[in-house]
Amino acid sequence: MARKVIQPVIRKKKRRGGEEAHHGGAWKIAYADFVTAMMAFFLLMWLINVTSPEQKTGIAEYFNPITVSQRTSGSGGVLDGTSVSAPGPLNSPSAQVTIDTPTPFAPRSERTTKAGVGAAEAEKAALEKEAKEKAAREKEEKQFEAVAEKLRKSFEAMPELAGLLQNLLIDETQEGLRIQLVDREERPMFPLGSAEPFDYTRRMLALVTQAIAGLPNKVSIRGHTDSLPYADGQRYDNWDLSSARALASRRTMTAAGLTEERVEGVVGRADRDPLFPAAPEDPRNRRISIILLHDARPAAALAGAGDTAAAEPTTAPETPVETIH
């Protein structure tokens, strides 16, 4: 008798709640994504808060390298609208369409103008101004040298004035070119105690006027005396004498062709600015100073134009740079 084979019965048991077990950890992943997104959001907010406008502009420039058109249409203001094409009808399918994209950032050209070009233009303007001033100074220096040479040759060309070349001093100070007619013991420019110039003094002043006639520079005329006092100083003193001599020199120069518009000031200095401080009674301290003022730089302590003599100036005595006899 054949043996009967019994097949095992396999039963599959379905657990209760299997679907719940399968999705039991999904909320954790969603929550983690949410937390990550919130962290990124708050990090972005923090970065926006601490970033300067220039840094924001640079970041936008990095992500927006193409300059776009900013033409807008609409009523403007809050309800301002934008158009995807240039204003007007589209004439042909091949016509160029300009995409207008609103952006909070200015175009590259405007940003460059505000941040870079403005400073570059200011620097360029400063350099150009400096170059012009330097060229003007160099031109003026050459003109001063030409005046000194012309004046020296004029004295040498006139035999009656050749001996007076020692009375002529020309130097350059901070104010400009200074031409001085200096007294000598044997050849004074004015009679002692008088404001009436000698005839040769008038000719010397006329030669000075001719030498500076072609220049636009203003002229300052100053009278100086030595420290010898007047016997009656209460009625007439060195202040009166130096002022009167300066005024007489101005009248002589205007008669020789110097225009009144060029006279910047007529000043009497008395003995307050000696040519030889160690010897205040030296006759060479008596002199007339004619200063051809720098055209681009204002004169210091000039007062009293015309026939009005100024009071004591507060400027320090000029220091000669180069003297030409």
Secondary structure, DSSP 8 states (H G I E B T S, - for coil): ---------------TTHHHHHTTTHHHHHHHHHHHHHHHHHHHHHHHHHS-HHHHHHHHHHH--S--B---EES-GGGEE--SS-SS----TTS----B---SS--HHHHHIIIIIHHHHHHHHHHHHHHHHHHHHHHHHHHHHHHHHHHHHHHHH-HHHHGGGGGEEEEE-SSEEEEEEE--SSS-SS-TT-----HHHHHHHHHHHHHTTT----EEEEEE--S---TTTTTS-HHHHHHHHHHHHHHHHHHTT--GGGEEEEEE-TTSS-SSTT-TT-GGG-EEEEEEE-SSS--SS----TT--B----S-----S--B-
